[in-house]
């Protein structure tokens, strides 16, 4: 099996909407050149927004307030149950309150460097510019950011940077930001501009005359397959980390909405770029269905170490200082415990591979707060991190105020997603993609506290200023359920459901999902190589064939049926997993969270090959039994010099 047997190379891709000129003027230039829709005409236009996390709720609230008719969907029983609620550590903004050398340009630089020079300069600069407005917006909504004694907003530092720019609300920042966006959305629901559909799952996009014009959704309570139309569709459906089965994502998080759009013509960019988070509670047994994250903010005051000698099973409190290896402080003295997530994760894997890991199976390292408690006092540490310490104790039965936490890397965020242009529009006109569901801002690795920033930037500020350029040509032709494309899309959904329910095999959906997760983690996880990726592709193809032959889905469609929901999602994960491995195989370099063992420096760091791979890999769906088509979007850097990342 050669690479040519796996994919076809297509025409290059270019972001036609990206403005030129000085980088600090590009966003203003694009906003001015975009067509506007006057307030009276907005009432005639409708927009479907799928997802109610930070990107989706912010977009629905903003567009509803602007006067558009918004139809919002989420599969949870309430929009505020979106997975954004689980983000803990903070949100970045270049306000320089600490007067420590921060600026919009420095946030831009840190984010491009953190993404290992695989993101677009224009997008990242816009993100840094918008960050300052996000904080003001959230404060105005009443988000209870931590404050200093004098009442000013407090900041803390995060991985990959040397300034304090992260705004936070104790250890529950995502929850507080989501409640702010949720309240703004609820206000528009009450005003009648946003129509909310909870417990609905999008299963297909309707494309008419090449434009996205609606979705097919399943009412998860009754099983009814519904058709919904609008002038444009926005996907704000999060990431696909659950392809690994075990991840820090909510168990319902899935790729179906994005994957259905991909099958209809939306390119999928950089699918192999997965973020491994270094501070997760280690796996404790085969019975687990998800992993729990300990916020990266803990690395501000916690020190990470392992015993110097392998097999040291003593109580960590009995191991003297001179027999401990604070390996991040030793290897990366400039950043210490605050190196970026991909660096910290690989370093933890390396010491565990050496046999110096701690806890069951040796898959863990210590995150120790003894020094911080001695320096600051227990009360100060509790004020900063108390809810996180309580969560850890409830899960593990160990008291982190007295015994060091044990942590290990786990799948967290996905930097890949649907390809979008500068306007956040996919390769299907009228289909816009925001937040983690798109690929656009993080490159090969996401710095901590930048996901919340991107979700809110896209929802509050970017999408409302770019989608009007498309909607100015509307309203488009009125459609109803009898339209051939709507009928076809509904039939595709119905026949797929009928097929899943009729197989009546011998294996559960979860057993397939777990097996896929093992394949992905072993061969396309923290470290990848050509031999392993080729093996993974073969194993996934065999597993997918077995799934469609032997899966058992009990019940019927016309009821609440969680087995059917999972089966739909796992079927898409089985297709996505293969594309992730093909993408990882074709990219014969290491960058960010994508580490190819064949491409590393003498001291084991990721080695990029900018002469060959300085591009976005945008994959076009080739057909059910055909090869995907690779389109390359060249990445050009005018304001940041591409060089080997160093945090030493």
C-alpha positions as CSV (number, residue, x, y, z in Angstrom):
1,X,0.0,0.0,0.0
2,X,1.7,3.2,-1.2
3,X,0.6,6.7,-0.5
4,X,-0.7,6.9,-4.0
5,X,-3.0,4.1,-3.2
6,X,-4.6,6.1,-0.4
7,X,-5.3,9.6,-1.9
8,X,-5.3,11.7,-5.0
9,X,-3.6,15.1,-5.1
10,X,-5.9,17.8,-6.4
11,X,-5.6,21.5,-7.4
12,X,-4.0,24.0,-4.9
13,X,-6.4,25.9,-2.6
14,X,-6.3,29.6,-1.9
15,X,-8.2,31.8,0.6
16,X,-9.8,34.3,-1.8
17,X,-11.3,36.4,1.1
18,X,-8.0,37.1,2.9
19,X,-7.2,40.8,2.6
20,X,-3.7,42.1,1.8
21,X,-1.7,45.1,3.2
22,X,-0.3,45.8,6.7
23,X,-1.4,43.0,9.0
24,X,-2.9,45.3,11.6
25,X,-5.2,46.8,9.0
26,X,-6.5,43.6,7.3
27,X,-9.5,43.0,9.6
28,X,-10.7,46.6,9.3
29,X,-10.2,46.4,5.6
30,X,-12.3,43.2,5.3
31,X,-15.1,44.6,7.5
32,X,-15.3,47.7,5.4
33,X,-15.3,45.9,2.0
34,X,-17.9,43.3,3.1
35,X,-21.4,44.0,1.9
36,X,-23.9,45.1,4.6
37,X,-27.6,44.1,5.2
38,X,-29.8,47.0,6.4
39,X,-31.9,46.4,9.5
40,X,-35.2,46.1,7.7
41,X,-33.8,43.4,5.4
42,X,-32.3,41.4,8.2
43,X,-35.8,40.5,9.3
44,X,-36.4,38.7,6.0
45,X,-33.3,36.5,6.4
46,X,-32.9,33.3,8.4
47,X,-29.8,31.5,9.7
48,X,-29.5,28.0,11.2
49,X,-26.9,27.7,13.9
50,X,-26.0,24.2,15.0
51,X,-24.4,24.1,18.4
52,X,-24.8,26.3,21.5
53,X,-21.3,26.3,23.0
54,X,-19.3,29.5,23.1
55,X,-19.1,30.0,19.3
56,X,-22.7,28.9,18.7
57,X,-24.4,30.8,21.6
58,X,-22.4,33.9,21.0
59,X,-23.2,33.9,17.3
60,X,-27.0,33.2,17.9
61,X,-27.1,36.0,20.5
62,X,-25.3,38.5,18.3
63,X,-27.1,37.7,15.1
64,X,-30.5,37.6,16.9
65,X,-29.8,41.0,18.4
66,X,-28.9,42.3,14.9
67,X,-32.3,41.4,13.7
68,X,-31.8,38.1,11.8
69,X,-34.1,35.1,12.3
70,X,-32.0,32.5,14.0
71,X,-32.9,28.8,14.3
72,X,-30.6,27.2,16.9
73,X,-30.0,23.5,17.5
74,X,-28.3,21.5,20.2
75,X,-28.4,17.8,21.2
76,X,-28.3,18.6,24.9
77,X,-31.4,19.2,27.0
78,X,-30.3,22.8,27.6
79,X,-28.0,25.0,25.5
80,X,-25.9,25.6,28.7
81,X,-24.9,22.0,28.7
82,X,-22.6,22.5,25.8
83,X,-19.1,21.2,26.3
84,X,-17.5,24.7,26.5
85,X,-18.7,24.5,30.1
86,X,-15.9,22.1,30.9
87,X,-13.1,24.6,30.1
88,X,-11.4,25.5,33.3
89,X,-8.2,27.5,33.2
90,X,-8.8,30.9,31.5
91,X,-9.1,33.0,28.3
92,X,-6.2,35.0,26.7
93,X,-6.4,38.7,25.9
94,X,-3.6,41.2,25.1
95,X,-4.7,43.9,27.5
96,X,-1.3,44.1,29.2
97,X,-2.8,44.8,32.6
98,X,0.4,43.5,34.3
99,X,2.6,45.9,32.3
100,X,4.9,42.9,31.6
101,X,5.6,43.5,27.9
102,X,2.4,42.0,26.4
103,X,0.8,43.4,23.3
104,X,-1.5,42.4,20.4
105,X,1.6,41.6,18.4
106,X,3.1,39.5,21.2
107,X,-0.1,37.5,21.5
108,X,-0.1,37.1,17.7
109,X,3.5,35.9,17.8
110,X,3.1,33.5,20.7
111,X,0.1,31.9,19.1
112,X,1.8,31.5,15.7
113,X,4.8,30.1,17.4
114,X,2.7,27.9,19.7
115,X,0.9,26.5,16.6
116,X,4.4,25.5,15.2
117,X,4.0,27.9,12.2
118,X,1.2,26.0,10.7
119,X,-1.6,28.6,11.1
120,X,-2.5,31.6,9.0
121,X,-0.9,34.9,10.0
122,X,-4.0,37.0,9.1
123,X,-6.4,34.8,11.1
124,X,-4.2,34.8,14.2
125,X,-3.6,38.5,14.1
126,X,-7.4,39.1,13.9
127,X,-7.8,36.8,16.9
128,X,-5.2,38.7,18.9
129,X,-6.9,42.0,18.0
130,X,-10.4,40.8,18.9
131,X,-9.2,39.3,22.2
132,X,-9.3,42.8,23.9
133,X,-12.9,43.3,22.9
134,X,-14.0,39.8,24.2
135,X,-13.0,40.7,27.8
136,X,-15.0,43.9,27.7
137,X,-18.0,42.1,26.3
138,X,-17.9,39.4,29.0
139,X,-17.4,41.8,31.8
140,X,-20.4,43.8,30.6
141,X,-22.4,40.5,30.7
142,X,-21.4,40.0,34.3
143,X,-18.9,37.2,33.9
144,X,-17.2,37.0,37.4
145,X,-13.5,37.1,36.4
146,X,-11.1,37.0,39.3
147,X,-10.0,40.4,40.5
148,X,-7.0,41.8,42.4
149,X,-7.4,43.4,45.8
150,X,-7.9,46.9,44.2
151,X,-10.8,45.6,42.0
152,X,-8.9,45.3,38.7
153,X,-9.2,42.1,36.7
154,X,-6.5,39.6,37.6
155,X,-4.3,37.6,35.2
156,X,-2.3,34.5,35.4
157,X,0.3,32.9,33.1
158,X,-0.3,29.8,30.9
159,X,1.8,27.4,28.9
160,X,3.9,28.6,26.1
161,X,4.1,32.3,27.1
162,X,6.3,34.4,29.4
163,X,3.6,37.1,30.3
164,X,0.4,37.0,32.4
165,X,-2.5,37.5,30.0
166,X,-4.9,34.8,31.0
167,X,-8.2,36.1,32.5
168,X,-9.9,33.5,34.7
169,X,-12.8,32.7,37.0
170,X,-11.3,30.4,39.5
171,X,-11.1,27.0,37.9
172,X,-14.4,27.3,36.0
173,X,-13.8,29.9,33.3
174,X,-15.5,28.1,30.5
175,X,-18.6,27.6,32.6
176,X,-18.9,31.3,33.5
177,X,-18.2,32.4,29.9
178,X,-20.8,30.0,28.6
179,X,-23.4,31.2,31.1
180,X,-22.7,34.8,29.8
181,X,-23.3,33.7,26.2
182,X,-26.2,31.5,27.2
183,X,-27.9,34.4,29.0
184,X,-27.4,36.6,25.9
185,X,-28.9,33.9,23.7
186,X,-31.8,33.4,26.1
187,X,-32.6,37.1,25.9
188,X,-32.9,36.8,22.2
189,X,-35.1,33.7,22.5
190,X,-37.4,35.7,24.7
191,X,-37.3,38.6,22.2
192,X,-38.4,36.1,19.4
193,X,-35.3,36.5,17.2
194,X,-33.9,33.1,18.2
195,X,-35.9,29.8,18.0
196,X,-34.3,27.2,20.2
197,X,-34.5,23.4,19.4
198,X,-33.0,21.4,22.2
199,X,-32.5,17.6,22.0
200,X,-32.1,17.7,18.2
201,X,-29.2,16.2,16.4
202,X,-28.1,17.3,12.9
203,X,-27.7,14.3,10.6
204,X,-27.4,15.9,7.2
205,X,-26.9,19.3,5.4
206,X,-29.2,20.2,2.6
207,X,-27.3,21.7,-0.4
208,X,-29.4,23.3,-3.2
209,X,-27.8,24.7,-6.3
210,X,-24.4,24.4,-4.6
211,X,-25.5,26.4,-1.6
212,X,-26.2,25.2,2.0
213,X,-29.9,25.9,2.6
214,X,-30.8,23.7,5.6
215,X,-30.4,20.6,7.7
216,X,-32.0,17.3,8.5
217,X,-32.3,16.9,12.2
218,X,-33.5,14.0,14.4
219,X,-35.7,14.8,17.4
220,X,-33.9,12.7,19.9
221,X,-37.0,12.2,22.1
222,X,-39.5,11.2,19.5
223,X,-37.2,10.0,16.7
224,X,-39.0,12.3,14.2
225,X,-36.7,13.2,11.2
226,X,-37.2,16.9,10.6
227,X,-36.3,19.2,7.7
228,X,-35.3,22.8,8.4
229,X,-34.5,25.5,5.9
230,X,-32.6,28.9,6.1
231,X,-30.7,31.3,3.9
232,X,-27.4,30.1,5.5
233,X,-26.2,27.4,7.9
234,X,-23.6,27.8,10.6
235,X,-21.9,24.8,12.3
236,X,-20.5,25.5,15.8
237,X,-20.4,21.8,16.8
238,X,-17.0,21.5,18.5
239,X,-14.2,19.0,18.0
240,X,-13.8,15.3,17.3
241,X,-11.5,14.1,20.1
242,X,-13.9,11.3,20.9
243,X,-12.7,9.4,17.9
244,X,-10.1,8.2,20.4
245,X,-13.0,6.9,22.7
246,X,-11.2,8.0,25.8
247,X,-10.7,11.8,25.8
248,X,-11.5,14.8,28.0
249,X,-14.5,15.6,25.8
250,X,-18.1,15.1,27.0
251,X,-19.3,11.7,26.0
252,X,-21.8,13.1,23.5
253,X,-19.2,15.2,21.7
254,X,-19.0,13.9,18.1
255,X,-18.1,14.7,14.5
256,X,-21.3,13.9,12.7
257,X,-22.4,17.5,11.7
258,X,-19.0,18.3,10.3
259,X,-18.6,14.9,8.7
260,X,-22.0,15.0,7.0
261,X,-21.0,18.5,5.6
262,X,-17.6,17.0,4.5
263,X,-19.4,14.2,2.6
264,X,-21.5,16.9,0.9
265,X,-18.5,18.9,-0.3
266,X,-16.9,20.8,2.6
267,X,-13.2,20.2,2.7
268,X,-11.8,18.8,6.0
269,X,-8.5,20.5,6.9
270,X,-5.6,19.0,8.9
271,X,-7.6,16.2,10.5
272,X,-4.5,14.6,12.1
273,X,-3.8,17.7,14.3
274,X,-4.8,16.5,17.7
275,X,-3.9,18.2,21.0
276,X,-2.8,16.0,23.8
277,X,-3.3,17.7,27.2
278,X,-0.5,17.1,29.7
279,X,-2.6,17.4,33.0
280,X,-5.3,14.7,32.9
281,X,-6.1,12.3,35.7
282,X,-4.5,9.0,34.5
283,X,-6.6,6.1,33.2
284,X,-7.6,3.8,36.1
285,X,-9.2,0.8,34.3
286,X,-10.9,-0.6,31.2
287,X,-14.4,0.4,32.5
288,X,-13.8,4.1,31.9
289,X,-15.7,5.9,29.3
290,X,-14.1,9.4,29.5
291,X,-11.2,11.1,31.2
292,X,-11.2,14.1,33.5
293,X,-8.9,17.1,32.9
294,X,-7.1,19.0,35.5
295,X,-6.8,22.6,34.4
296,X,-3.5,23.7,32.9
297,X,-3.6,26.7,35.3
298,X,-2.4,24.2,37.9
299,X,1.0,24.3,36.2
300,X,1.4,27.9,37.4
301,X,2.0,26.7,41.0
302,X,2.4,23.0,40.7
303,X,5.8,21.5,40.0
304,X,6.0,18.4,37.8
305,X,8.4,15.6,38.7
306,X,9.2,11.9,38.7
307,X,11.7,9.9,40.7
308,X,15.2,9.9,39.3
309,X,15.3,6.1,39.4
310,X,12.8,3.8,37.8
311,X,10.6,1.5,39.9
312,X,10.6,3.8,42.9
313,X,7.3,2.9,44.6
314,X,7.8,5.0,47.8
315,X,5.2,7.4,49.0
316,X,6.1,10.6,47.0
317,X,6.4,12.5,50.3
318,X,9.2,10.1,51.4
319,X,11.3,10.8,48.3
320,X,13.9,13.4,49.1
321,X,14.5,16.4,46.8
322,X,17.9,15.2,45.5
323,X,16.2,12.0,44.3
324,X,13.5,13.8,42.3
325,X,13.7,14.9,38.6
326,X,11.8,18.1,37.9
327,X,12.3,17.3,34.3
328,X,10.5,20.3,32.7
329,X,12.5,22.7,34.8
330,X,15.7,20.8,33.9
331,X,15.1,20.5,30.1
332,X,13.3,23.8,29.5
333,X,14.7,26.3,32.0
334,X,13.3,29.4,30.4
335,X,9.7,28.2,30.6
336,X,9.9,25.4,33.1
337,X,6.5,23.9,34.0
338,X,4.9,26.4,31.6
339,X,6.0,24.9,28.3
340,X,3.3,24.4,25.7
341,X,1.0,21.4,26.0
342,X,2.6,19.3,23.2
343,X,6.1,19.8,24.7
344,X,4.9,18.9,28.3
345,X,2.9,15.9,27.0
346,X,5.8,14.4,25.1
347,X,8.2,14.9,28.0
348,X,5.8,13.1,30.3
349,X,5.5,10.2,27.8
350,X,9.3,10.0,27.6
351,X,10.0,9.7,31.3
352,X,7.2,7.1,31.6
353,X,8.7,5.2,28.6
354,X,12.0,5.2,30.5
355,X,10.3,3.4,33.4
356,X,10.2,6.3,35.8
357,X,6.4,6.8,35.7
358,X,4.3,6.6,38.8
359,X,1.0,5.0,39.8
360,X,-0.7,2.0,38.2
361,X,1.1,0.8,35.1
362,X,3.7,3.5,35.5
363,X,1.6,5.9,33.4
364,X,1.7,9.0,35.5
365,X,3.9,11.9,36.8
366,X,3.5,14.0,39.9
367,X,2.1,17.5,40.0
368,X,3.2,18.7,43.4
369,X,1.9,21.8,45.3
370,X,4.0,21.4,48.5
371,X,6.2,24.3,47.5
372,X,3.3,26.6,46.6
373,X,1.4,25.8,49.9
374,X,4.6,26.5,51.8
375,X,5.2,29.8,49.9
376,X,1.6,31.1,49.6
377,X,-0.2,29.3,52.4
378,X,-3.0,26.7,52.0
379,X,-5.7,29.4,52.0
380,X,-4.2,31.2,49.0
381,X,-3.9,28.0,47.0
382,X,-7.4,27.0,47.9
383,X,-8.7,30.4,46.7
384,X,-7.1,29.8,43.3
385,X,-7.7,26.1,42.7
386,X,-10.1,24.8,45.4
387,X,-12.8,23.5,43.1
388,X,-10.1,21.6,41.0
389,X,-8.5,20.1,44.1
390,X,-12.0,19.0,45.3
391,X,-12.7,17.4,41.9
392,X,-9.4,15.5,42.0
393,X,-10.1,14.2,45.5
394,X,-13.6,13.0,44.7
395,X,-12.3,11.1,41.6
396,X,-9.1,9.6,43.1
397,X,-9.7,9.5,46.8
398,X,-6.4,11.3,47.4
399,X,-6.0,14.8,49.0
400,X,-3.8,16.9,46.7
401,X,-3.2,19.4,49.5
402,X,-1.2,16.6,51.2
403,X,-0.2,14.2,48.4
404,X,1.0,15.2,44.9
405,X,-1.5,14.8,42.1
406,X,-0.9,12.2,39.5
407,X,-1.4,13.3,35.9
408,X,-0.8,11.9,32.4
409,X,-1.4,13.2,28.9
410,X,-4.8,12.6,27.2
411,X,-6.6,13.6,24.0
412,X,-8.2,17.0,24.5
413,X,-8.7,19.5,21.7
414,X,-8.6,19.0,17.9
415,X,-6.9,21.7,15.8
416,X,-8.2,20.1,12.6
417,X,-11.7,20.8,11.3
418,X,-13.7,22.0,8.3
419,X,-11.6,24.3,6.0
420,X,-12.9,27.9,6.1
421,X,-11.8,31.1,4.4
422,X,-11.1,34.4,6.2
423,X,-14.9,34.9,6.3
424,X,-15.3,31.5,8.1
425,X,-17.1,30.1,5.0
426,X,-16.4,26.5,4.0
427,X,-16.0,25.3,0.5
428,X,-19.8,25.0,0.4
429,X,-21.2,28.5,-0.2
430,X,-23.5,29.5,2.6
431,X,-22.1,27.0,5.1
432,X,-20.1,28.8,7.8
433,X,-18.1,27.1,10.5
434,X,-17.0,28.6,13.8
435,X,-15.0,27.7,16.9
436,X,-13.4,24.2,17.3
437,X,-15.4,22.9,14.4
438,X,-13.2,24.8,11.9
439,X,-9.4,24.5,11.5
440,X,-8.4,28.1,11.2
441,X,-6.5,29.6,14.1
442,X,-4.4,27.2,16.0
443,X,-2.0,25.5,13.5
444,X,-0.5,22.2,14.7
445,X,-1.0,22.9,18.4
446,X,-3.2,25.0,20.5
447,X,-1.8,27.1,23.4
448,X,-3.8,27.0,26.5
449,X,-6.6,29.6,27.0
450,X,-6.9,30.2,23.3
451,X,-9.9,28.0,22.5
452,X,-12.3,30.1,24.5
453,X,-10.7,33.1,22.8
454,X,-11.4,31.7,19.3
455,X,-14.9,30.5,20.1
456,X,-16.0,33.9,21.4
457,X,-14.1,35.8,18.8
458,X,-15.8,33.8,16.0
459,X,-19.3,34.1,17.6
460,X,-19.4,37.6,18.8
461,X,-17.2,39.5,16.4
462,X,-16.0,37.7,13.3
463,X,-19.0,35.7,11.9
464,X,-21.5,38.6,12.4
465,X,-19.2,40.9,10.4
466,X,-18.6,38.4,7.5
467,X,-21.8,36.4,7.0
468,X,-23.6,39.6,6.0
469,X,-21.4,39.7,2.8
470,X,-23.0,36.4,1.8
471,X,-26.5,37.2,3.1
472,X,-26.6,40.5,1.3
473,X,-27.5,38.5,-1.9
474,X,-30.5,37.0,-0.1
475,X,-33.2,36.3,0.7
476,X,-32.9,33.2,-1.5
477,X,-35.6,31.1,-3.1
478,X,-38.1,29.8,-0.6
479,X,-37.9,26.0,-0.2
480,X,-40.2,23.4,1.2
481,X,-39.9,19.7,2.1
482,X,-40.9,18.6,-1.4
483,X,-37.7,20.0,-3.0
484,X,-35.7,17.1,-4.5
485,X,-32.6,17.9,-2.6
486,X,-34.5,18.0,0.7
487,X,-36.2,14.7,-0.1
488,X,-32.9,13.1,-1.1
489,X,-31.2,14.3,2.1
490,X,-34.1,13.0,4.3
491,X,-34.0,9.7,2.5
492,X,-30.3,9.3,3.1
493,X,-30.8,9.9,6.8
494,X,-33.7,7.5,7.0
495,X,-32.1,4.7,5.1
496,X,-28.9,5.0,7.2
497,X,-31.0,4.7,10.4
498,X,-33.0,1.7,9.0
499,X,-29.7,0.0,8.0
500,X,-28.3,0.4,11.5
501,X,-31.4,-0.9,13.2
502,X,-31.7,-3.9,10.8
503,X,-28.2,-5.3,11.1
504,X,-28.9,-7.0,14.4
505,X,-25.4,-8.3,14.8
506,X,-23.6,-9.5,17.9
507,X,-21.4,-6.6,19.0
508,X,-22.3,-3.4,20.9
509,X,-21.6,0.1,19.5
510,X,-19.3,0.8,22.4
511,X,-17.2,-2.3,21.7
512,X,-16.5,-0.9,18.2
513,X,-15.9,2.6,19.5
514,X,-13.4,1.3,22.1
515,X,-11.5,-0.8,19.5
516,X,-11.3,2.2,17.2
517,X,-10.0,4.3,20.1
518,X,-7.3,1.8,20.9
519,X,-6.2,1.8,17.2
520,X,-6.1,5.6,17.1
521,X,-4.3,6.1,20.4
522,X,-1.7,3.4,19.6
523,X,-0.9,4.4,16.1
524,X,-2.1,8.0,15.6
525,X,-1.8,9.4,19.1
526,X,1.2,11.0,20.9
527,X,3.7,9.5,18.5
528,X,3.2,8.2,15.0
529,X,5.3,6.5,12.3
530,X,4.8,5.2,8.8
531,X,4.5,1.6,9.7
532,X,2.0,2.2,12.5
533,X,-0.2,4.5,10.4
534,X,-0.3,2.0,7.5
535,X,-1.3,-0.7,10.0
536,X,-4.0,1.6,11.5
537,X,-5.6,2.3,8.1
538,X,-5.9,-1.5,7.4
539,X,-7.3,-2.1,10.9
540,X,-9.8,0.7,10.7
541,X,-11.0,-0.5,7.3
542,X,-11.5,-4.0,8.7
543,X,-13.3,-2.7,11.7
544,X,-15.6,-0.5,9.7
545,X,-16.6,-3.4,7.5
546,X,-17.3,-5.5,10.6
547,X,-19.3,-2.6,12.1
548,X,-21.7,-2.5,9.2
549,X,-21.9,-6.3,9.3
550,X,-22.2,-7.1,13.0
551,X,-23.2,-4.1,15.1
552,X,-26.3,-4.6,17.3
553,X,-28.5,-1.5,17.8
554,X,-31.5,-2.3,20.0
555,X,-34.9,-0.5,20.0
556,X,-36.5,1.6,17.2
557,X,-36.1,5.0,15.7
558,X,-39.5,6.3,17.0
559,X,-38.3,6.7,20.6
560,X,-35.4,8.0,22.7
561,X,-32.7,5.6,21.6
562,X,-29.2,6.3,22.8
563,X,-27.8,3.2,21.2
564,X,-28.9,4.6,17.8
565,X,-27.5,8.0,18.5
566,X,-24.1,6.4,19.4
567,X,-24.2,4.1,16.3
568,X,-24.7,7.1,14.0
569,X,-21.8,8.9,15.6
570,X,-19.4,5.9,15.6
571,X,-20.1,5.2,12.0
572,X,-18.8,8.7,11.2
573,X,-15.8,8.3,13.6
574,X,-14.8,5.1,11.7
575,X,-14.6,7.1,8.4
576,X,-12.9,10.1,10.1
577,X,-10.3,7.9,11.8
578,X,-9.1,6.6,8.4
579,X,-8.7,10.1,7.0
580,X,-6.8,11.2,10.2
581,X,-4.3,8.4,9.6
582,X,-4.0,9.2,5.9
583,X,-3.4,12.8,6.8
584,X,-0.8,11.9,9.4
585,X,0.9,9.5,7.0
586,X,1.2,12.0,4.2
587,X,2.7,14.7,6.5
588,X,6.2,13.3,6.9
589,X,7.3,15.9,9.5
590,X,6.7,16.6,13.2
591,X,4.9,19.8,14.1
592,X,3.1,20.7,17.3
593,X,1.0,17.8,18.6
594,X,1.7,15.8,15.4
595,X,5.0,13.9,16.2
596,X,6.4,11.6,13.6
597,X,9.2,9.5,15.2
598,X,11.1,9.6,11.9
599,X,11.3,13.4,12.1
600,X,13.0,14.7,15.3
601,X,16.0,16.7,16.3
602,X,19.1,15.1,18.0
603,X,17.6,15.9,21.4
604,X,14.2,14.4,20.6
605,X,12.2,17.6,19.7
606,X,9.7,17.9,16.9
607,X,11.5,18.6,13.5
608,X,9.4,20.5,10.9
609,X,10.2,20.5,7.1
610,X,9.1,23.9,6.0
611,X,10.3,23.4,2.5
612,X,7.9,20.6,1.9
613,X,5.0,20.9,4.4
614,X,4.3,24.6,5.0
615,X,0.7,24.2,3.9
616,X,-2.8,23.5,5.1
617,X,-3.9,20.0,4.0
618,X,-7.5,20.4,2.9
619,X,-9.2,17.0,2.1
620,X,-12.1,16.7,-0.3
621,X,-14.4,13.7,0.1
622,X,-13.8,11.5,-2.9
623,X,-16.9,9.2,-2.6
624,X,-17.9,6.3,-0.4
625,X,-15.4,3.8,-1.9
626,X,-13.0,6.3,-3.5
627,X,-9.8,8.0,-2.4
628,X,-9.9,11.4,-0.8
629,X,-8.5,14.4,-2.7
630,X,-5.7,16.5,-1.1
631,X,-5.8,20.3,-1.8
632,X,-2.9,22.3,-0.4
633,X,-3.2,25.9,0.8
634,X,0.3,27.4,1.0
635,X,1.1,29.2,4.3
636,X,3.1,32.4,3.8
637,X,4.8,34.3,6.6
638,X,5.6,38.0,6.3
639,X,5.6,39.1,10.0
640,X,6.9,36.1,11.8
641,X,10.1,34.2,10.9
642,X,9.6,30.5,10.6
643,X,12.2,28.8,12.8
644,X,12.6,25.8,15.0
645,X,10.6,26.3,18.2
646,X,12.6,26.5,21.3
647,X,11.4,26.9,24.9
648,X,14.7,26.3,26.5
